[in-house]
Amino acid sequence: MPAYHFEKLFPVEIEARLKAMPVLVLGFGTLEWHSHHLPLGLDGLVAQAVSERIAERVEAVVSPVSYWAAGGVPYPYTLKLPISVIEPLLISLFEQFGEMGFRVITVFTGHFGIEQTLILKRAAHTVMSRSPVTILPITTYDLISDVYTGDHAALGETSLLMALHPDLVRLDAIPADVKLDGIIGTEPRGSAIASKGVMMLNQIVSAAEVTIKRMLQQNSVERARYHEVSGLLARVLQKTFEQRQQLPKALVPSITTPAYLQCCQALYNDGDYVQAKQLAEKKLADLSA
């Protein structure tokens, strides 16, 4: 099925898509150090590919990917845009696309540091509080946490780019006995393979298709429950972010604890809002303990 690229559509074509499938897919990346073996725009390259594949699967409109995002790693050649700049931009984007008539906006971010993850989910919750649009803000791992829980320039991200742009992966960029600076996760040399990246891509797209179609059909009660849990997840991320400002990172629990990941699975994949609420409240209680 085709993906309908927003920037290439004429007004009459947008109107037709809004009648047939009022879904927009919006991708976000950033420009950020991904060690010596990966390009600076990896997150956006992944976001573009995933967004286009989701749009193709559900015959949705896909917006051009944005490389402007919040936060970044403490390494060279990295944009670290502040929350105060990017969050209002997200809110305005979500509101204006909703006003155009899109009923579901799927926001996929290949850049999933805590600042970006926080403001995506918080901006989505904010806009859903005052607009009828339903927003699905997901990271690379939210829908597939049974096989991937996130990393940085390590096994997962390297495998993804090997599947999409093998010419942009240079595992021999530095000698094998020299450490790859800035990776978080499993050393990719000797472990990253394109087939793993293909598997991850296929699972993300399949899960997103099911979730989007369910959201198009949900009633007002189900939407209210989804909105409530999305607010709890934003509070979890806000609490984690605050603790990281006050304490050494090693003393702050990871975002991706079982309770958080299971909450995402229940919320997005299963549509089990009761279970998702319980798991979000558990994660929040753990942070407050």
Backbone as CSV, one residue per row, in Angstrom:
resi,resn,N_x,N_y,N_z,CA_x,CA_y,CA_z,C_x,C_y,C_z
1,MET,0.841,-1.189,0.000,0.000,0.000,0.000,0.887,1.254,0.000
2,PRO,0.431,2.332,-0.610,1.272,3.528,-0.691,1.302,4.322,0.612
3,ALA,2.387,5.038,0.796,2.432,6.056,1.851,2.161,7.387,1.176
4,TYR,1.335,8.189,1.785,0.977,9.477,1.217,1.825,10.554,1.891
5,HIS,2.796,11.093,1.158,3.711,12.087,1.711,3.030,13.444,1.723
6,PHE,2.880,14.006,2.895,2.137,15.256,3.080,2.616,16.332,2.119
7,GLU,3.931,16.483,2.016,4.482,17.591,1.238,4.233,17.428,-0.267
8,LYS,3.842,16.247,-0.710,3.609,16.009,-2.137,2.123,15.994,-2.504
9,LEU,1.275,16.145,-1.506,-0.159,16.068,-1.754,-0.750,17.427,-2.105
10,PHE,-1.798,17.401,-2.924,-2.578,18.591,-3.234,-3.770,18.649,-2.272
11,PRO,-4.383,19.832,-2.101,-5.503,19.943,-1.156,-6.584,18.894,-1.363
12,VAL,-6.957,18.635,-2.605,-8.014,17.656,-2.856,-7.591,16.264,-2.396
13,GLU,-6.288,15.982,-2.459,-5.786,14.668,-2.043,-5.764,14.535,-0.522
14,ILE,-5.406,15.611,0.166,-5.474,15.600,1.629,-6.917,15.378,2.083
15,GLU,-7.835,16.065,1.435,-9.249,15.909,1.795,-9.706,14.470,1.614
16,ALA,-9.249,13.827,0.570,-9.609,12.427,0.330,-9.029,11.513,1.394
17,ARG,-7.793,11.788,1.792,-7.165,10.939,2.815,-7.855,11.123,4.168
18,LEU,-8.250,12.341,4.482,-8.930,12.593,5.752,-10.268,11.864,5.825
19,LYS,-10.899,11.667,4.684,-12.143,10.904,4.660,-11.887,9.408,4.736
20,ALA,-10.853,8.956,4.025,-10.598,7.514,3.932,-9.816,6.964,5.125
21,MET,-8.791,7.695,5.580,-7.924,7.232,6.679,-7.317,8.456,7.356
22,PRO,-8.006,9.031,8.343,-7.555,10.279,8.973,-6.415,10.062,9.979
23,VAL,-5.318,9.504,9.484,-4.165,9.176,10.329,-2.930,9.864,9.772
24,LEU,-2.173,10.503,10.653,-0.894,11.117,10.301,0.214,10.416,11.058
25,VAL,1.325,10.171,10.377,2.512,9.620,11.034,3.596,10.681,10.981
26,LEU,4.129,11.004,12.140,5.080,12.110,12.291,6.353,11.578,12.945
27,GLY,7.494,11.681,12.251,8.749,11.125,12.761,9.694,12.183,13.287
28,PHE,10.434,11.814,14.336,11.428,12.708,14.928,12.761,11.988,15.109
29,GLY,13.822,12.688,14.781,15.178,12.226,15.065,15.937,13.365,15.715
30,THR,17.245,13.346,15.582,18.080,14.459,16.025,19.421,14.338,15.331
31,LEU,20.312,15.258,15.590,21.691,15.186,15.113,22.559,14.967,16.344
32,GLU,23.159,13.803,16.431,23.771,13.387,17.698,24.883,12.369,17.455
33,TRP,25.909,12.471,18.272,27.014,11.507,18.251,26.493,10.082,18.446
34,HIS,26.869,9.214,17.514,26.578,7.782,17.639,27.866,6.986,17.455
35,SER,28.851,7.364,18.250,30.181,6.771,18.231,30.830,6.944,16.855
36,HIS,31.889,6.166,16.609,32.674,6.343,15.395,32.099,5.576,14.211
37,HIS,31.223,4.641,14.471,30.799,3.706,13.423,29.444,4.017,12.814
38,LEU,28.755,5.038,13.344,27.417,5.363,12.861,27.308,6.862,12.562
39,PRO,26.440,7.259,11.639,26.309,8.676,11.275,25.546,9.473,12.331
40,LEU,25.746,10.764,12.293,25.147,11.662,13.278,23.626,11.730,13.163
41,GLY,23.096,11.431,12.004,21.650,11.510,11.812,20.927,10.188,11.931
42,LEU,21.528,9.205,12.589,20.917,7.879,12.681,19.468,7.927,13.147
43,ASP,19.182,8.679,14.197,17.830,8.667,14.775,16.784,9.120,13.762
44,GLY,17.120,10.123,12.979,16.189,10.602,11.975,16.058,9.651,10.800
45,LEU,17.152,9.003,10.427,17.089,8.021,9.349,16.182,6.857,9.731
46,VAL,16.301,6.414,10.973,15.432,5.341,11.464,13.983,5.832,11.534
47,ALA,13.788,7.034,12.064,12.430,7.574,12.194,11.752,7.714,10.837
48,GLN,12.496,8.163,9.838,11.914,8.309,8.509,11.484,6.952,7.954
49,ALA,12.358,5.959,8.078,12.051,4.637,7.533,10.868,4.006,8.253
50,VAL,10.853,4.090,9.578,9.753,3.493,10.344,8.446,4.218,10.046
51,SER,8.481,5.550,10.021,7.263,6.326,9.758,6.685,5.997,8.392
52,GLU,7.546,5.906,7.397,7.061,5.587,6.055,6.460,4.186,5.999
53,ARG,7.077,3.240,6.680,6.563,1.866,6.672,5.212,1.776,7.400
54,ILE,5.084,2.492,8.504,3.788,2.508,9.203,2.719,3.120,8.308
55,ALA,3.058,4.242,7.675,2.102,4.914,6.803,1.701,4.026,5.629
56,GLU,2.659,3.309,5.070,2.348,2.389,3.975,1.385,1.300,4.442
57,ARG,1.618,0.789,5.639,0.814,-0.327,6.139,-0.649,0.088,6.343
58,VAL,-0.862,1.302,6.832,-2.244,1.711,7.142,-2.802,2.720,6.125
59,GLU,-2.026,3.000,5.065,-2.426,3.972,4.042,-2.657,5.355,4.650
60,ALA,-1.749,5.739,5.529,-1.837,7.022,6.221,-1.000,8.077,5.516
61,VAL,-1.151,9.310,5.960,-0.303,10.415,5.509,0.935,10.447,6.394
62,VAL,2.099,10.649,5.785,3.337,10.746,6.555,3.932,12.130,6.361
63,SER,4.306,12.753,7.469,4.906,14.090,7.440,6.424,13.970,7.280
64,PRO,7.076,14.986,6.732,8.544,14.966,6.687,9.119,14.806,8.096
65,VAL,10.186,14.038,8.194,10.805,13.815,9.491,11.457,15.111,9.985
66,SER,11.433,15.310,11.298,12.073,16.477,11.915,13.327,16.035,12.671
67,TYR,14.405,16.798,12.523,15.646,16.514,13.251,15.792,17.406,14.484
68,TRP,14.750,18.148,14.824,14.838,19.059,15.964,14.158,18.392,17.163
69,ALA,14.958,18.087,18.177,14.473,17.333,19.330,15.200,17.819,20.578
70,ALA,14.701,17.422,21.722,15.268,17.872,23.001,16.342,16.917,23.497
71,GLY,17.367,17.484,24.121,18.381,16.685,24.793,19.354,16.014,23.842
72,GLY,20.370,15.398,24.421,21.392,14.706,23.631,22.536,14.265,24.510
73,VAL,23.374,13.398,23.962,24.492,12.845,24.731,25.616,13.869,24.860
74,PRO,26.459,13.735,25.883,27.553,14.702,26.103,28.780,14.394,25.246
75,TYR,28.582,14.407,23.942,29.669,14.134,22.992,29.625,15.178,21.891
76,PRO,30.687,15.283,21.097,30.734,16.314,20.051,29.660,16.142,18.984
77,TYR,29.444,17.212,18.231,28.571,17.219,17.057,27.139,16.798,17.397
78,THR,26.712,17.212,18.581,25.388,16.837,19.073,24.565,18.086,19.346
79,LEU,23.387,18.139,18.750,22.438,19.199,19.097,21.765,18.842,20.416
80,LYS,21.734,19.795,21.340,21.043,19.595,22.619,20.066,20.757,22.792
81,LEU,18.942,20.664,22.105,17.959,21.735,22.153,17.150,21.634,23.444
82,PRO,16.814,22.771,24.051,16.141,22.746,25.350,14.670,22.370,25.254
83,ILE,14.181,21.780,26.328,12.770,21.423,26.440,11.882,22.646,26.192
84,SER,12.314,23.795,26.717,11.496,25.014,26.604,11.286,25.457,25.166
85,VAL,12.137,25.000,24.252,11.993,25.323,22.836,11.174,24.250,22.114
86,ILE,11.461,23.001,22.385,10.874,21.917,21.597,9.464,21.545,22.050
87,GLU,9.178,21.567,23.359,7.849,21.148,23.797,6.739,22.044,23.243
88,PRO,6.880,23.371,23.271,5.830,24.194,22.649,5.669,23.921,21.156
89,LEU,6.773,23.604,20.488,6.702,23.257,19.070,5.853,22.000,18.875
90,LEU,6.077,20.985,19.703,5.313,19.742,19.606,3.830,20.001,19.846
91,ILE,3.533,20.767,20.871,2.128,21.062,21.181,1.456,21.751,19.997
92,SER,2.141,22.717,19.412,1.578,23.440,18.274,1.389,22.515,17.070
93,LEU,2.361,21.654,16.819,2.240,20.701,15.711,1.039,19.784,15.910
94,PHE,0.933,19.206,17.091,-0.161,18.267,17.351,-1.512,18.962,17.221
95,GLU,-1.593,20.181,17.758,-2.868,20.908,17.695,-3.241,21.250,16.254
96,GLN,-2.287,21.728,15.500,-2.613,22.162,14.142,-2.937,20.979,13.232
97,PHE,-2.216,19.879,13.379,-2.552,18.701,12.584,-3.922,18.155,12.993
98,GLY,-4.230,18.222,14.281,-5.548,17.794,14.729,-6.650,18.668,14.153
99,GLU,-6.393,19.984,14.096,-7.382,20.913,13.546,-7.605,20.682,12.051
100,MET,-6.610,20.115,11.373,-6.782,19.800,9.947,-7.779,18.664,9.734
101,GLY,-7.985,17.862,10.776,-8.937,16.765,10.645,-8.367,15.384,10.882
102,PHE,-7.077,15.292,11.201,-6.511,13.986,11.524,-7.053,13.526,12.875
103,ARG,-7.547,12.315,12.936,-8.128,11.794,14.178,-7.095,11.074,15.035
104,VAL,-6.099,10.467,14.394,-5.021,9.800,15.126,-3.687,10.300,14.584
105,ILE,-2.839,10.769,15.475,-1.480,11.173,15.110,-0.516,10.204,15.787
106,THR,0.226,9.472,14.975,1.249,8.573,15.492,2.584,9.295,15.426
107,VAL,3.213,9.466,16.574,4.483,10.196,16.654,5.570,9.190,16.999
108,PHE,6.474,8.955,16.055,7.553,7.996,16.284,8.863,8.748,16.444
109,THR,9.551,8.514,17.558,10.843,9.161,17.764,11.965,8.131,17.801
110,GLY,12.917,8.315,16.887,14.108,7.472,16.904,15.114,7.951,17.934
111,HIS,14.917,9.168,18.411,15.758,9.753,19.473,14.965,9.661,20.769
112,PHE,15.408,8.800,21.691,14.580,8.533,22.864,15.312,8.744,24.184
113,GLY,16.142,9.800,24.235,16.646,10.234,25.531,15.488,10.700,26.392
114,ILE,15.730,10.839,27.684,14.619,11.122,28.590,13.936,12.447,28.291
115,GLU,14.690,13.471,27.897,14.056,14.762,27.620,13.060,14.648,26.472
116,GLN,13.486,14.006,25.381,12.612,13.883,24.221,11.413,12.976,24.511
117,THR,11.651,11.856,25.190,10.553,10.953,25.518,9.539,11.652,26.424
118,LEU,10.038,12.379,27.410,9.164,13.104,28.334,8.283,14.094,27.595
119,ILE,8.867,14.949,26.777,8.059,16.017,26.190,7.119,15.495,25.104
120,LEU,7.491,14.422,24.423,6.568,13.841,23.448,5.308,13.342,24.139
121,LYS,5.496,12.595,25.224,4.339,12.022,25.914,3.564,13.109,26.668
122,ARG,4.271,14.093,27.204,3.579,15.162,27.923,2.825,16.066,26.953
123,ALA,3.442,16.394,25.819,2.762,17.226,24.826,1.531,16.505,24.275
124,ALA,1.653,15.207,24.057,0.503,14.428,23.576,-0.636,14.482,24.586
125,HIS,-0.306,14.302,25.861,-1.333,14.337,26.908,-1.964,15.727,26.995
126,THR,-1.144,16.760,26.901,-1.644,18.133,26.973,-2.648,18.415,25.861
127,VAL,-2.283,18.055,24.644,-3.163,18.336,23.505,-4.431,17.497,23.571
128,MET,-4.322,16.248,23.992,-5.512,15.404,24.102,-6.477,15.913,25.173
129,SER,-5.972,16.710,26.115,-6.833,17.281,27.155,-7.790,18.324,26.597
130,ARG,-7.440,18.918,25.451,-8.247,20.022,24.927,-8.597,19.866,23.450
131,SER,-8.332,18.689,22.908,-8.616,18.429,21.499,-9.139,17.009,21.350
132,PRO,-10.010,16.751,20.374,-10.527,15.398,20.179,-9.539,14.445,19.528
133,VAL,-8.405,14.942,19.051,-7.429,14.076,18.398,-6.845,13.080,19.401
134,THR,-6.529,11.880,18.920,-5.846,10.871,19.737,-4.411,10.787,19.255
135,ILE,-3.464,10.824,20.198,-2.047,10.858,19.839,-1.345,9.639,20.417
136,LEU,-0.578,8.975,19.566,0.198,7.793,19.940,1.680,8.149,19.862
137,PRO,2.308,8.546,20.992,3.721,8.915,20.973,4.591,7.723,21.373
138,ILE,5.366,7.193,20.445,6.117,5.967,20.713,7.597,6.132,20.388
139,THR,8.410,5.452,21.184,9.841,5.351,20.925,10.112,4.061,20.157
140,THR,11.363,3.864,19.786,11.739,2.654,19.063,11.391,1.401,19.844
141,TYR,11.463,1.472,21.184,11.273,0.247,21.964,9.882,0.091,22.571
142,ASP,9.046,1.103,22.555,7.764,1.026,23.264,6.911,-0.166,22.843
143,LEU,6.895,-0.473,21.547,6.020,-1.525,21.039,6.687,-2.892,20.977
144,ILE,8.006,-2.945,21.185,8.716,-4.222,21.020,9.657,-4.501,22.190
145,SER,9.248,-4.110,23.385,10.150,-4.233,24.537,10.443,-5.679,24.925
146,ASP,9.710,-6.637,24.327,10.035,-8.038,24.586,11.325,-8.458,23.877
147,VAL,11.734,-7.679,22.845,12.970,-8.007,22.132,13.994,-6.872,22.166
148,TYR,13.576,-5.660,22.562,14.486,-4.514,22.545,14.030,-3.493,23.562
149,THR,14.940,-3.079,24.427,14.587,-2.106,25.464,15.384,-0.807,25.328
150,GLY,15.961,-0.602,24.149,16.670,0.645,23.907,18.159,0.535,24.149
151,ASP,18.941,1.252,23.363,20.374,1.393,23.582,20.824,2.643,22.837
152,HIS,22.097,2.887,22.829,22.603,4.036,22.075,23.849,3.609,21.316
153,ALA,23.719,3.594,19.986,24.841,3.252,19.106,25.372,1.848,19.363
154,ALA,24.583,1.024,19.995,25.017,-0.326,20.351,24.344,-1.354,19.428
155,LEU,24.128,-2.548,19.936,23.615,-3.652,19.129,22.327,-3.291,18.387
156,GLY,21.336,-2.733,19.113,20.035,-2.470,18.512,20.076,-1.413,17.429
157,GLU,20.588,-0.231,17.762,20.596,0.851,16.776,21.491,0.519,15.586
158,THR,22.593,-0.165,15.852,23.477,-0.551,14.751,22.787,-1.544,13.829
159,SER,22.082,-2.517,14.400,21.360,-3.499,13.580,20.276,-2.831,12.742
160,LEU,19.572,-1.862,13.335,18.540,-1.152,12.596,19.126,-0.457,11.368
161,LEU,20.246,0.226,11.548,20.808,0.949,10.410,21.429,-0.009,9.405
162,MET,21.942,-1.137,9.867,22.442,-2.144,8.934,21.324,-2.637,8.019
163,ALA,20.111,-2.720,8.564,18.964,-3.153,7.768,18.513,-2.082,6.789
164,LEU,18.699,-0.824,7.154,18.182,0.287,6.340,19.227,0.889,5.420
165,HIS,20.406,1.142,5.947,21.468,1.805,5.197,22.810,1.140,5.519
166,PRO,23.044,-0.064,5.020,24.289,-0.768,5.363,25.543,0.008,4.983
167,ASP,25.430,0.863,3.981,26.581,1.662,3.564,26.961,2.720,4.587
168,LEU,26.072,2.974,5.558,26.346,3.987,6.575,26.787,3.379,7.911
169,VAL,27.076,2.109,7.924,27.575,1.434,9.135,29.033,1.056,8.895
170,ARG,29.929,1.565,9.756,31.369,1.348,9.588,31.945,0.734,10.860
171,LEU,31.700,-0.540,11.045,32.167,-1.199,12.264,33.685,-1.303,12.322
172,ASP,34.343,-1.081,11.205,35.802,-1.103,11.185,36.392,0.309,11.199
173,ALA,35.599,1.290,11.656,36.042,2.693,11.642,37.272,2.922,12.504
174,ILE,37.384,2.180,13.593,38.555,2.271,14.458,39.026,0.853,14.760
175,PRO,40.277,0.677,15.200,40.796,-0.669,15.460,39.925,-1.444,16.451
176,ALA,39.868,-2.741,16.271,39.005,-3.597,17.089,39.356,-3.551,18.562
177,ASP,40.606,-3.229,18.889,41.002,-3.198,20.298,40.804,-1.826,20.937
178,VAL,40.224,-0.889,20.177,39.948,0.450,20.698,38.459,0.541,21.010
179,LYS,38.133,1.088,22.172,36.747,1.186,22.610,35.948,2.134,21.723
180,LEU,34.714,1.752,21.452,33.783,2.637,20.751,33.189,3.610,21.767
181,ASP,33.615,4.861,21.715,33.133,5.846,22.679,31.646,6.125,22.486
182,GLY,30.949,6.261,23.617,29.584,6.760,23.588,28.509,5.726,23.356
183,ILE,28.853,4.450,23.321,27.782,3.464,23.174,27.203,3.132,24.553
184,ILE,25.918,2.864,24.574,25.222,2.431,25.786,24.485,1.153,25.426
185,GLY,24.987,0.042,25.933,24.389,-1.241,25.593,25.436,-2.217,25.110
186,THR,25.000,-3.235,24.402,25.868,-4.313,23.953,26.795,-3.851,22.835
187,GLU,28.069,-4.142,22.969,29.060,-3.835,21.938,28.565,-4.359,20.580
188,PRO,28.465,-3.476,19.572,27.897,-3.919,18.290,28.835,-4.745,17.432
189,ARG,30.144,-4.579,17.626,31.084,-5.337,16.805,30.999,-6.815,17.177
190,GLY,30.634,-7.609,16.204,30.496,-9.043,16.441,29.101,-9.464,16.866
191,SER,28.211,-8.503,17.078,26.855,-8.861,17.519,25.761,-8.261,16.640
192,ALA,25.978,-7.079,16.086,24.959,-6.430,15.263,24.840,-7.121,13.914
193,ILE,23.619,-7.381,13.493,23.369,-7.994,12.196,22.111,-7.379,11.576
194,ALA,22.109,-7.313,10.261,20.979,-6.698,9.563,19.683,-7.441,9.811
195,SER,19.729,-8.762,9.933,18.496,-9.533,10.117,17.790,-9.167,11.418
196,LYS,18.564,-8.830,12.445,17.943,-8.383,13.693,17.237,-7.049,13.478
197,GLY,17.878,-6.157,12.727,17.248,-4.880,12.422,15.966,-5.049,11.630
198,VAL,15.963,-5.959,10.670,14.755,-6.228,9.879,13.640,-6.743,10.779
199,MET,13.979,-7.652,11.687,12.985,-8.197,12.608,12.380,-7.088,13.464
200,MET,13.223,-6.201,13.989,12.737,-5.105,14.818,11.808,-4.193,14.019
201,LEU,12.212,-3.832,12.814,11.386,-2.970,11.971,10.022,-3.595,11.713
202,ASN,10.018,-4.867,11.349,8.758,-5.542,11.043,7.842,-5.593,12.266
203,GLN,8.415,-5.839,13.428,7.600,-5.908,14.642,7.033,-4.546,15.021
204,ILE,7.836,-3.502,14.893,7.346,-2.149,15.206,6.177,-1.794,14.304
205,VAL,6.338,-2.028,13.014,5.307,-1.655,12.047,4.033,-2.462,12.263
206,SER,4.171,-3.759,12.486,2.988,-4.598,12.702,2.236,-4.183,13.958
207,ALA,2.979,-3.930,15.035,2.336,-3.519,16.284,1.682,-2.152,16.141
208,ALA,2.342,-1.243,15.444,1.769,0.091,15.239,0.472,0.012,14.438
209,GLU,0.442,-0.843,13.428,-0.777,-0.985,12.622,-1.969,-1.401,13.484
210,VAL,-1.756,-2.409,14.320,-2.839,-2.898,15.183,-3.300,-1.795,16.135
211,THR,-2.341,-1.084,16.716,-2.670,-0.045,17.692,-3.418,1.112,17.044
212,ILE,-2.963,1.556,15.892,-3.619,2.674,15.200,-5.058,2.316,14.841
213,LYS,-5.248,1.140,14.301,-6.598,0.738,13.904,-7.519,0.621,15.116
214,ARG,-6.977,0.166,16.247,-7.792,0.106,17.467,-8.157,1.507,17.932
215,MET,-7.205,2.436,17.865,-7.471,3.799,18.313,-8.518,4.491,17.442
216,LEU,-8.545,4.165,16.172,-9.562,4.739,15.293,-10.964,4.282,15.676
217,GLN,-11.053,3.109,16.299,-12.345,2.527,16.632,-12.771,2.755,18.086
218,GLN,-11.861,3.248,18.926,-12.191,3.323,20.350,-13.268,4.379,20.625
219,ASN,-14.071,4.098,21.658,-15.136,5.029,22.030,-14.610,6.062,23.022
220,SER,-15.470,6.957,23.454,-15.043,8.063,24.317,-14.545,7.586,25.676
221,VAL,-15.141,6.523,26.194,-14.703,5.986,27.489,-13.296,5.402,27.362
222,GLU,-13.065,4.640,26.302,-11.743,4.051,26.092,-10.697,5.139,25.869
223,ARG,-11.062,6.165,25.117,-10.113,7.255,24.896,-9.775,7.952,26.208
224,ALA,-10.760,8.163,27.054,-10.525,8.814,28.348,-9.579,7.986,29.200
225,ARG,-9.745,6.668,29.164,-8.852,5.791,29.941,-7.435,5.829,29.375
226,TYR,-7.336,5.820,28.053,-6.023,5.930,27.420,-5.358,7.251,27.803
227,HIS,-6.117,8.316,27.763,-5.596,9.638,28.103,-5.117,9.685,29.551
228,GLU,-5.858,9.059,30.442,-5.471,9.040,31.851,-4.122,8.351,32.041
229,VAL,-3.943,7.199,31.417,-2.678,6.471,31.578,-1.536,7.221,30.907
230,SER,-1.808,7.872,29.788,-0.748,8.638,29.138,-0.247,9.756,30.054
231,GLY,-1.154,10.314,30.851,-0.753,11.324,31.828,0.107,10.747,32.931
232,LEU,-0.214,9.530,33.363,0.598,8.872,34.383,2.010,8.593,33.863
233,LEU,2.111,8.157,32.604,3.435,7.916,32.034,4.240,9.203,31.951
234,ALA,3.589,10.297,31.605,4.285,11.585,31.576,4.784,11.957,32.968
235,ARG,3.995,11.671,33.992,4.425,11.941,35.374,5.615,11.073,35.761
236,VAL,5.612,9.815,35.326,6.745,8.920,35.586,8.022,9.497,34.980
237,LEU,7.927,9.924,33.736,9.094,10.473,33.060,9.542,11.788,33.695
238,GLN,8.587,12.619,34.091,8.913,13.877,34.748,9.634,13.623,36.067
239,LYS,9.132,12.675,36.855,9.755,12.343,38.141,11.173,11.813,37.935
240,THR,11.338,10.943,36.947,12.664,10.406,36.661,13.615,11.511,36.234
241,PHE,13.134,12.393,35.376,13.957,13.505,34.908,14.374,14.395,36.070
242,GLU,13.445,14.712,36.970,13.755,15.549,38.131,14.800,14.884,39.025
243,GLN,14.643,13.587,39.246,15.598,12.886,40.102,16.994,12.881,39.489
244,ARG,17.059,12.797,38.161,18.364,12.811,37.499,19.043,14.179,37.609
245,GLN,18.248,15.220,37.804,18.834,16.546,38.009,19.379,16.701,39.424
246,GLN,18.860,15.894,40.349,19.196,16.049,41.758,20.182,14.999,42.276
247,LEU,20.210,13.835,41.637,21.002,12.714,42.128,21.927,12.186,41.040
248,PRO,22.983,11.480,41.419,23.784,10.790,40.401,22.912,9.807,39.630
249,LYS,23.165,9.709,38.326,22.327,8.867,37.481,22.261,7.432,37.989
250,ALA,23.346,6.952,38.567,23.389,5.567,39.049,22.399,5.314,40.179
251,LEU,21.972,6.376,40.858,21.040,6.224,41.984,19.580,6.350,41.560
252,VAL,19.343,6.665,40.295,17.967,6.837,39.811,17.581,5.616,38.982
253,PRO,16.471,4.974,39.312,16.048,3.803,38.535,15.890,4.138,37.052
254,SER,16.250,3.192,36.220,16.081,3.356,34.783,14.615,3.579,34.434
255,ILE,14.388,4.267,33.333,13.012,4.362,32.832,12.489,2.971,32.513
256,THR,13.331,2.190,31.863,12.873,0.927,31.290,12.913,-0.230,32.292
257,THR,12.275,-0.030,33.437,12.081,-1.132,34.377,10.931,-2.005,33.859
258,PRO,10.792,-3.228,34.388,9.681,-4.085,33.934,8.321,-3.413,34.039
259,ALA,8.077,-2.668,35.111,6.766,-2.029,35.274,6.497,-1.040,34.151
260,TYR,7.490,-0.239,33.778,7.300,0.744,32.711,7.098,0.066,31.369
261,LEU,7.948,-0.902,31.059,7.846,-1.580,29.769,6.541,-2.350,29.643
262,GLN,6.132,-3.005,30.723,4.865,-3.739,30.705,3.687,-2.776,30.584
263,CYS,3.817,-1.600,31.172,2.777,-0.579,31.035,2.634,-0.170,29.570
264,CYS,3.752,0.072,28.899,3.700,0.435,27.481,3.062,-0.674,26.657
265,GLN,3.413,-1.908,26.955,2.827,-3.039,26.232,1.316,-3.083,26.436
266,ALA,0.884,-2.917,27.693,-0.550,-2.962,27.988,-1.279,-1.774,27.357
267,LEU,-0.663,-0.609,27.406,-1.302,0.606,26.915,-1.400,0.621,25.396
268,TYR,-0.279,0.325,24.724,-0.234,0.466,23.279,-0.592,-0.828,22.551
269,ASN,0.072,-1.916,22.898,-0.134,-3.155,22.158,-1.468,-3.824,22.470
270,ASP,-1.823,-3.864,23.754,-2.983,-4.649,24.172,-4.257,-3.834,24.335
271,GLY,-4.129,-2.542,24.545,-5.306,-1.723,24.822,-5.954,-2.071,26.149
272,ASP,-5.153,-2.601,27.076,-5.648,-2.966,28.411,-5.351,-1.799,29.346
273,TYR,-6.259,-0.839,29.390,-6.001,0.394,30.109,-6.052,0.216,31.622
274,VAL,-6.791,-0.764,32.093,-6.821,-1.034,33.530,-5.459,-1.544,33.993
275,GLN,-4.925,-2.531,33.285,-3.601,-3.068,33.622,-2.527,-2.003,33.452
276,ALA,-2.629,-1.231,32.386,-1.639,-0.184,32.142,-1.628,0.835,33.278
277,LYS,-2.801,1.208,33.765,-2.884,2.163,34.871,-2.229,1.600,36.120
278,GLN,-2.475,0.358,36.425,-1.882,-0.267,37.609,-0.362,-0.280,37.512
279,LEU,0.159,-0.593,36.342,1.613,-0.647,36.155,2.238,0.745,36.206
280,ALA,1.558,1.735,35.642,2.076,3.104,35.701,2.104,3.609,37.132
281,GLU,1.062,3.300,37.887,1.016,3.715,39.296,2.101,3.015,40.101
282,LYS,2.388,1.748,39.770,3.465,1.028,40.459,4.813,1.674,40.167
283,LYS,5.055,2.009,38.901,6.309,2.655,38.531,6.447,3.990,39.252
284,LEU,5.366,4.753,39.321,5.405,6.052,39.995,5.670,5.873,41.495
285,ALA,5.041,4.859,42.082,5.264,4.593,43.516,6.706,4.188,43.778
286,ASP,7.282,3.391,42.859,8.676,2.970,43.016,9.616,4.170,43.014
287,LEU,9.302,5.153,42.186,10.150,6.351,42.115,10.005,7.211,43.351
288,SER,8.853,7.116,43.996,8.591,7.952,45.179,9.055,7.305,46.476
289,ALA,9.429,6.033,46.386,9.801,5.296,47.601,11.108,5.809,48.184
